[in-house]
């Protein structure tokens, strides 16, 4: 979805910044967003990253980011819980990005 959104809005994005803190994702507030996501999903200084995100993008962005995280978590849990495989078309469309961010290392059957 991020790839498609970036392409549809002609917004520059370096997807490697999603998984590597040494790379600027090129999105305004991108590093703060990644920090917020990491703290929510993996634990950490949630209060600190929330304040940093709010200072960078505003209070509404914190609420929006939390909503996006919750939605993706819900979709992933449903897909995994039902054993839904990733379609061949999705695999083909996302091949470059999966390689850039190293997602294929998480592949399992």
N, C-alpha and C positions, 0 to 999 in steps of 0.2 A: 504494500500500500504506500509506503514511503517513497519507493522508487517511482511508482506511477504518479503520485502527487507531485514529486519533484519535476518529473517530465511534463506533466500537464500544466503546471504553473511556470515552467521555464525557470525554476529556482535552482541555483547551483547547490550541489551537495556532494560531499566526499563521504561515501558510505563507510570508508575505513575508519572514520572518526567515531563510529558507533561502538567499535570494539577496541579501539586504540586511543588512549588519552593523549598520545603524542601527536595525533593528527587532528587538525582543525576540521570539524564537519562542514564548515562554510555556511552554516545556518545561523542567523542571529540568535544568540543565546544557546547555541547548540551544545557547547561544552557543559553549560549549566543544566540543560535538559538531560544530557547523558548522566551527569552526576546525580540528578534527582532520580532518574530511572534506576540507576545502580543502587542507590540507597534504599529505595522502595523494595526492589526485588532481592537484593543480596544483603541488606542490612548496612548499617553505617550511621553516620551523623545526619539523620533525616532532617532534624530541625535546622542545622547549618545550611544544608543544600537547598532547603525550602526557602530560607531567607535570601540566599544568594540568587535563586531563580526568580523570586519575587522582586528583588532589587533590579534584576536585569530585564525581565520581561513584564512584570506586573502581576498583581494578585490573580487576575483572570487566567493568566497563563498557567499558574500553579494548579488551579482548579481544572483547566482543560487537560493538562498533562496527567493529572491523577485520573481523570475520566478515561483518557486514552489507554493508560496502563491497565486500568480495571477491565476495559473492554477487550483488550488483547489477551489478558489473562483468562477471561471468561471464554473467549473463542478457542484459545489453545487448549484449555482443560476439556471443553466439550469435544474438540477434534481428537485429542488423545484418548479421552475416556470412551469414545465410541470406536476407536481404532481406525478412524478415517485417514486413508493414505493421501499424500500430496499428489495431485494429478500430474500427468506427464506434461501437459501444457504449462502448468505453473512451474514445474521444474525447468522446462526449457526457457521460459521468460525470465526466470530469476537466476539462471546459471552464473552470469557475470557478477552479479551482486553477491551471491552466496560465496563465490570465490574471493571477492574483494574483502569481505568481512570475516571470512573463515568459518562460515556456518556449516559447511559440509562435515567439519570435524565432529559435529554433534549428531550426525546421521546414525540411526540405529534401527534395527528391524524388530 
